[in-house]
Amino acid sequence: MARVRFIGPQPVTVPELGGRRIHPDEVVDVPDARYDGYVCQPSNWEPFEEPKTSAPAAKKAAAKKGSED
């Protein structure tokens, strides 16, 4: 799980988090696969802790990037 901070002006209900009410400046855990969906909304969410990638996955991504150059 990754962590993000809600920086919006008013509390919101987030259905994806079980309908939980999130308050301004609250840090919440979000699924790693959904992390980008939160931080791409910079007026509402900011990164707190990026998703953890496993060493094999990171190695595979680096190898793929190198083959595209």
MOPAC internal coordinates of N, CA, C and O (Angstrom, degrees):
PM7 1SCF
backbone

  N    0.0000 0     0.00 0     0.00 0    0    0    0
  C    1.4401 1     0.00 0     0.00 0    1    0    0
  C    1.5283 1   109.41 1     0.00 0    2    1    0
  O    1.2310 1   121.58 1   -36.23 1    3    2    1
  N    1.3155 1   114.58 1   143.77 1    3    2    1
  C    1.4574 1   121.80 1   175.48 1    5    3    2
  C    1.5293 1   107.65 1  -104.88 1    6    5    3
  O    1.2310 1   121.00 1   -13.82 1    7    6    5
  N    1.3115 1   115.70 1   166.18 1    7    6    5
  C    1.4603 1   119.07 1  -179.15 1    9    7    6
  C    1.5246 1   109.48 1  -123.92 1   10    9    7
  O    1.2310 1   121.15 1   -39.09 1   11   10    9
  N    1.3257 1   115.40 1   140.91 1   11   10    9
  C    1.4601 1   122.53 1   176.89 1   13   11   10
  C    1.5295 1   108.56 1  -133.76 1   14   13   11
  O    1.2310 1   121.18 1   -24.12 1   15   14   13
  N    1.3250 1   115.36 1   155.88 1   15   14   13
  C    1.4720 1   120.74 1   177.74 1   17   15   14
  C    1.5190 1   108.17 1  -110.82 1   18   17   15
  O    1.2310 1   121.16 1   -47.49 1   19   18   17
  N    1.3265 1   115.39 1   132.51 1   19   18   17
  C    1.4633 1   120.45 1   176.44 1   21   19   18
  C    1.5202 1   108.17 1   -82.72 1   22   21   19
  O    1.2310 1   120.59 1   -56.54 1   23   22   21
  N    1.3274 1   116.49 1   123.46 1   23   22   21
  C    1.4630 1   120.39 1  -178.18 1   25   23   22
  C    1.5246 1   111.94 1  -118.37 1   26   25   23
  O    1.2310 1   120.47 1  -167.45 1   27   26   25
  N    1.3286 1   116.71 1    12.55 1   27   26   25
  C    1.4613 1   120.54 1   177.46 1   29   27   26
  C    1.5202 1   110.83 1   -65.83 1   30   29   27
  O    1.2310 1   120.39 1   -12.87 1   31   30   29
  N    1.3299 1   116.87 1   167.13 1   31   30   29
  C    1.4619 1   121.16 1  -174.51 1   33   31   30
  C    1.5306 1   115.12 1   -78.91 1   34   33   31
  O    1.2310 1   119.86 1   156.84 1   35   34   33
  N    1.3409 1   117.88 1   -23.16 1   35   34   33
  C    1.4660 1   121.24 1  -176.58 1   37   35   34
  C    1.5260 1   109.65 1  -135.58 1   38   37   35
  O    1.2310 1   119.95 1   -23.78 1   39   38   37
  N    1.3266 1   117.70 1   156.22 1   39   38   37
  C    1.4579 1   120.16 1   177.00 1   41   39   38
  C    1.5321 1   111.01 1   -58.30 1   42   41   39
  O    1.2310 1   120.99 1   -32.75 1   43   42   41
  N    1.3309 1   115.71 1   147.25 1   43   42   41
  C    1.4611 1   121.60 1   177.59 1   45   43   42
  C    1.5226 1   109.38 1  -131.39 1   46   45   43
  O    1.2310 1   120.98 1   -24.66 1   47   46   45
  N    1.3160 1   115.73 1   155.34 1   47   46   45
  C    1.4556 1   121.37 1   173.32 1   49   47   46
  C    1.5208 1   106.91 1  -101.49 1   50   49   47
  O    1.2310 1   120.32 1   -52.14 1   51   50   49
  N    1.3276 1   117.00 1   127.86 1   51   50   49
  C    1.4607 1   121.75 1  -176.99 1   53   51   50
  C    1.5238 1   108.61 1  -111.72 1   54   53   51
  O    1.2310 1   120.31 1   -77.53 1   55   54   53
  N    1.3331 1   117.01 1   102.47 1   55   54   53
  C    1.4690 1   120.57 1  -178.46 1   57   55   54
  C    1.5280 1   113.07 1   -55.61 1   58   57   55
  O    1.2310 1   120.50 1   141.43 1   59   58   57
  N    1.3235 1   116.65 1   -38.57 1   59   58   57
  C    1.4639 1   121.07 1  -178.57 1   61   59   58
  C    1.5324 1   112.34 1   -61.95 1   62   61   59
  O    1.2310 1   120.55 1   156.66 1   63   62   61
  N    1.3111 1   116.55 1   -23.34 1   63   62   61
  C    1.4667 1   121.01 1   179.32 1   65   63   62
  C    1.5237 1   110.93 1  -101.42 1   66   65   63
  O    1.2310 1   121.21 1  -146.94 1   67   66   65
  N    1.3155 1   115.29 1    33.06 1   67   66   65
  C    1.4582 1   120.56 1   177.54 1   69   67   66
  C    1.5128 1   113.59 1    77.89 1   70   69   67
  O    1.2310 1   120.26 1  -156.91 1   71   70   69
  N    1.3296 1   117.10 1    23.09 1   71   70   69
  C    1.4642 1   120.31 1   179.88 1   73   71   70
  C    1.5145 1   112.83 1    75.48 1   74   73   71
  O    1.2310 1   121.30 1  -161.67 1   75   74   73
  N    1.3040 1   115.12 1    18.33 1   75   74   73
  C    1.4648 1   120.74 1  -177.30 1   77   75   74
  C    1.5243 1   111.58 1   -70.07 1   78   77   75
  O    1.2310 1   120.54 1   -37.45 1   79   78   77
  N    1.3103 1   116.57 1   142.55 1   79   78   77
  C    1.4682 1   123.19 1   176.85 1   81   79   78
  C    1.5285 1   107.43 1   -87.22 1   82   81   79
  O    1.2310 1   120.74 1   -56.81 1   83   82   81
  N    1.3323 1   116.19 1   123.19 1   83   82   81
  C    1.4642 1   122.39 1  -178.05 1   85   83   82
  C    1.5249 1   108.43 1  -111.28 1   86   85   83
  O    1.2310 1   120.75 1   -49.24 1   87   86   85
  N    1.3202 1   116.17 1   130.76 1   87   86   85
  C    1.4660 1   122.02 1  -177.13 1   89   87   86
  C    1.5312 1   110.73 1  -102.28 1   90   89   87
  O    1.2310 1   120.32 1   -24.79 1   91   90   89
  N    1.3483 1   116.99 1   155.21 1   91   90   89
  C    1.4637 1   120.06 1   178.08 1   93   91   90
  C    1.5314 1   111.46 1   -52.29 1   94   93   91
  O    1.2310 1   121.44 1   -41.26 1   95   94   93
  N    1.3215 1   114.85 1   138.74 1   95   94   93
  C    1.4681 1   124.96 1   179.68 1   97   95   94
  C    1.5293 1   113.13 1    72.43 1   98   97   95
  O    1.2310 1   119.64 1  -170.36 1   99   98   97
  N    1.3209 1   118.29 1     9.64 1   99   98   97
  C    1.4672 1   121.03 1   177.88 1  101   99   98
  C    1.5257 1   109.65 1   -84.98 1  102  101   99
  O    1.2310 1   120.82 1   -41.54 1  103  102  101
  N    1.3210 1   116.04 1   138.46 1  103  102  101
  C    1.4625 1   122.51 1   176.85 1  105  103  102
  C    1.5198 1   107.83 1   -99.78 1  106  105  103
  O    1.2310 1   120.76 1   -48.39 1  107  106  105
  N    1.3355 1   116.15 1   131.61 1  107  106  105
  C    1.4583 1   120.99 1  -178.80 1  109  107  106
  C    1.5225 1   110.56 1  -130.72 1  110  109  107
  O    1.2310 1   121.17 1   -25.77 1  111  110  109
  N    1.3308 1   115.36 1   154.23 1  111  110  109
  C    1.4490 1   122.35 1   173.74 1  113  111  110
  C    1.5177 1   109.01 1   -86.61 1  114  113  111
  O    1.2310 1   120.85 1   -46.07 1  115  114  113
  N    1.3336 1   115.98 1   133.93 1  115  114  113
  C    1.4618 1   121.57 1   176.50 1  117  115  114
  C    1.5273 1   107.83 1  -128.63 1  118  117  115
  O    1.2310 1   120.08 1   -27.35 1  119  118  117
  N    1.3241 1   117.46 1   152.65 1  119  118  117
  C    1.4667 1   119.18 1   178.06 1  121  119  118
  C    1.5364 1   110.66 1   -59.43 1  122  121  119
  O    1.2310 1   120.70 1   -40.40 1  123  122  121
  N    1.3245 1   116.26 1   139.60 1  123  122  121
  C    1.4663 1   120.23 1   179.73 1  125  123  122
  C    1.5254 1   111.46 1   -51.75 1  126  125  123
  O    1.2310 1   120.50 1   139.15 1  127  126  125
  N    1.3141 1   116.65 1   -40.85 1  127  126  125
  C    1.4661 1   121.12 1  -177.49 1  129  127  126
  C    1.5289 1   112.36 1   -65.77 1  130  129  127
  O    1.2310 1   119.49 1   160.30 1  131  130  129
  N    1.3250 1   118.59 1   -19.70 1  131  130  129
  C    1.4698 1   122.26 1  -178.63 1  133  131  130
  C    1.5308 1   113.31 1  -104.87 1  134  133  131
  O    1.2310 1   120.05 1   178.73 1  135  134  133
  N    1.3182 1   117.51 1    -1.27 1  135  134  133
  C    1.4691 1   122.73 1  -177.77 1  137  135  134
  C    1.5304 1   111.97 1   -51.51 1  138  137  135
  O    1.2310 1   120.32 1   131.12 1  139  138  137
  N    1.3343 1   116.99 1   -48.88 1  139  138  137
  C    1.4645 1   120.35 1  -178.36 1  141  139  138
  C    1.5249 1   112.21 1   -61.47 1  142  141  139
  O    1.2310 1   120.18 1   148.94 1  143  142  141
  N    1.3189 1   117.26 1   -31.06 1  143  142  141
  C    1.4583 1   121.17 1   178.95 1  145  143  142
  C    1.5242 1   112.98 1   -67.26 1  146  145  143
  O    1.2310 1   120.66 1   157.34 1  147  146  145
  N    1.3052 1   116.34 1   -22.66 1  147  146  145
  C    1.4685 1   120.34 1   176.93 1  149  147  146
  C    1.5296 1   110.51 1   -88.80 1  150  149  147
  O    1.2310 1   120.36 1   127.62 1  151  150  149
  N    1.3295 1   116.92 1   -52.38 1  151  150  149
  C    1.4691 1   119.20 1  -173.82 1  153  151  150
  C    1.5288 1   113.26 1   -71.86 1  154  153  151
  O    1.2310 1   120.02 1   170.12 1  155  154  153
  N    1.3400 1   117.57 1    -9.88 1  155  154  153
  C    1.4737 1   118.47 1   175.44 1  157  155  154
  C    1.5361 1   110.19 1   -79.36 1  158  157  155
  O    1.2310 1   120.28 1  -179.24 1  159  158  157
  N    1.3280 1   117.08 1     0.76 1  159  158  157
  C    1.4670 1   123.07 1   176.38 1  161  159  158
  C    1.5376 1   108.40 1  -113.08 1  162  161  159
  O    1.2310 1   120.13 1  -108.73 1  163  162  161
  N    1.3379 1   117.36 1    71.27 1  163  162  161
  C    1.4672 1   120.08 1  -171.98 1  165  163  162
  C    1.5261 1   115.72 1   -64.42 1  166  165  163
  O    1.2310 1   119.73 1   165.66 1  167  166  165
  N    1.3198 1   118.13 1   -14.34 1  167  166  165
  C    1.4607 1   118.35 1   176.70 1  169  167  166
  C    1.5325 1   111.20 1   -83.19 1  170  169  167
  O    1.2310 1   120.22 1   169.69 1  171  170  169
  N    1.3425 1   117.19 1   -10.31 1  171  170  169
  C    1.4618 1   120.92 1  -179.36 1  173  171  170
  C    1.5288 1   114.80 1  -120.42 1  174  173  171
  O    1.2310 1   120.41 1   147.87 1  175  174  173
  N    1.3224 1   116.83 1   -32.13 1  175  174  173
  C    1.4685 1   120.82 1  -174.85 1  177  175  174
  C    1.5136 1   110.27 1  -133.01 1  178  177  175
  O    1.2310 1   120.74 1   -33.54 1  179  178  177
  N    1.3340 1   116.19 1   146.46 1  179  178  177
  C    1.4547 1   120.04 1   172.86 1  181  179  178
  C    1.5206 1   109.00 1  -131.72 1  182  181  179
  O    1.2310 1   120.59 1   -29.74 1  183  182  181
  N    1.3209 1   116.48 1   150.26 1  183  182  181
  C    1.4657 1   119.55 1   178.88 1  185  183  182
  C    1.5209 1   110.35 1   -61.71 1  186  185  183
  O    1.2310 1   120.82 1   -38.95 1  187  186  185
  N    1.2919 1   116.03 1   141.05 1  187  186  185
  C    1.4624 1   121.15 1   174.33 1  189  187  186
  C    1.5180 1   108.47 1  -120.12 1  190  189  187
  O    1.2310 1   121.27 1   136.12 1  191  190  189
  N    1.3255 1   115.18 1   -43.88 1  191  190  189
  C    1.4558 1   121.57 1   177.93 1  193  191  190
  C    1.5248 1   106.87 1  -150.37 1  194  193  191
  O    1.2310 1   120.82 1   -61.98 1  195  194  193
  N    1.3274 1   116.04 1   118.02 1  195  194  193
  C    1.4555 1   120.07 1  -177.19 1  197  195  194
  C    1.5293 1   111.23 1   -69.25 1  198  197  195
  O    1.2310 1   121.06 1   -21.87 1  199  198  197
  N    1.3519 1   115.58 1   158.13 1  199  198  197
  C    1.4594 1   118.69 1   178.71 1  201  199  198
  C    1.5235 1   110.67 1   -59.07 1  202  201  199
  O    1.2310 1   121.21 1   -32.54 1  203  202  201
  N    1.2815 1   115.30 1   147.46 1  203  202  201
  C    1.4604 1   120.32 1   176.44 1  205  203  202
  C    1.5220 1   107.88 1   -88.97 1  206  205  203
  O    1.2310 1   120.99 1   -52.85 1  207  206  205
  N    1.3261 1   115.72 1   127.15 1  207  206  205
  C    1.4558 1   118.83 1   176.47 1  209  207  206
  C    1.5129 1   108.28 1  -104.24 1  210  209  207
  O    1.2310 1   121.21 1   -36.98 1  211  210  209
  N    1.2877 1   115.30 1   143.02 1  211  210  209
  C    1.4623 1   118.67 1   178.83 1  213  211  210
  C    1.5262 1   108.23 1   -72.50 1  214  213  211
  O    1.2310 1   120.27 1   -25.97 1  215  214  213
  N    1.3032 1   117.08 1   154.03 1  215  214  213
  C    1.4592 1   121.18 1  -179.75 1  217  215  214
  C    1.5256 1   111.46 1   -57.40 1  218  217  215
  O    1.2310 1   118.55 1   134.58 1  219  218  217
  N    1.3336 1   120.37 1   -45.42 1  219  218  217
  C    1.4648 1   118.97 1   178.82 1  221  219  218
  C    1.5283 1   112.81 1   -61.63 1  222  221  219
  O    1.2310 1   119.83 1   140.73 1  223  222  221
  N    1.3153 1   117.92 1   -39.27 1  223  222  221
  C    1.4641 1   120.63 1   179.76 1  225  223  222
  C    1.5271 1   110.64 1   -66.81 1  226  225  223
  O    1.2310 1   120.11 1   138.80 1  227  226  225
  N    1.3151 1   117.39 1   -41.20 1  227  226  225
  C    1.4617 1   121.09 1   178.91 1  229  227  226
  C    1.5209 1   110.58 1   -65.70 1  230  229  227
  O    1.2310 1   120.58 1   140.00 1  231  230  229
  N    1.3174 1   116.50 1   -40.00 1  231  230  229
  C    1.4571 1   121.32 1   178.92 1  233  231  230
  C    1.5279 1   110.67 1   -64.17 1  234  233  231
  O    1.2310 1   120.64 1   137.18 1  235  234  233
  N    1.3218 1   116.38 1   -42.82 1  235  234  233
  C    1.4607 1   122.04 1   179.65 1  237  235  234
  C    1.5333 1   110.42 1   -63.40 1  238  237  235
  O    1.2310 1   120.08 1   137.43 1  239  238  237
  N    1.3347 1   117.45 1   -42.57 1  239  238  237
  C    1.4636 1   121.68 1   179.36 1  241  239  238
  C    1.5278 1   110.53 1   -64.49 1  242  241  239
  O    1.2310 1   120.29 1   139.22 1  243  242  241
  N    1.3226 1   117.06 1   -40.78 1  243  242  241
  C    1.4585 1   120.69 1   179.37 1  245  243  242
  C    1.5280 1   110.41 1   -66.24 1  246  245  243
  O    1.2310 1   120.01 1   139.44 1  247  246  245
  N    1.3169 1   117.58 1   -40.56 1  247  246  245
  C    1.4597 1   121.29 1   178.61 1  249  247  246
  C    1.5370 1   110.38 1   -64.59 1  250  249  247
  O    1.2310 1   120.31 1   138.88 1  251  250  249
  N    1.3182 1   117.02 1   -41.12 1  251  250  249
  C    1.4623 1   120.56 1   179.55 1  253  251  250
  C    1.5301 1   109.85 1   -64.07 1  254  253  251
  O    1.2310 1   120.55 1   136.37 1  255  254  253
  N    1.3367 1   116.55 1   -43.63 1  255  254  253
  C    1.4683 1   120.24 1  -179.89 1  257  255  254
  C    1.5210 1   110.32 1   -62.00 1  258  257  255
  O    1.2310 1   120.50 1   138.11 1  259  258  257
  N    1.3048 1   116.65 1   -41.89 1  259  258  257
  C    1.4596 1   120.77 1   179.76 1  261  259  258
  C    1.5164 1   112.46 1   -63.08 1  262  261  259
  O    1.2310 1   119.51 1   145.91 1  263  262  261
  N    1.3277 1   118.54 1   -34.09 1  263  262  261
  C    1.4619 1   121.68 1  -179.13 1  265  263  262
  C    1.5236 1   112.35 1   -77.11 1  266  265  263
  O    1.2310 1   120.17 1   162.92 1  267  266  265
  N    1.3554 1   117.29 1   -17.08 1  267  266  265
  C    1.4543 1   120.90 1   179.76 1  269  267  266
  C    1.5231 1   112.26 1   -85.67 1  270  269  267
  O    1.2310 1   120.12 1   160.79 1  271  270  269
  N    1.3254 1   117.37 1   -19.21 1  271  270  269
  C    1.4825 1   121.14 1  -177.17 1  273  271  270
  C    1.4997 1   111.94 1   -73.96 1  274  273  271
  O    1.2310 1   120.10 1   180.00 1  275  274  273

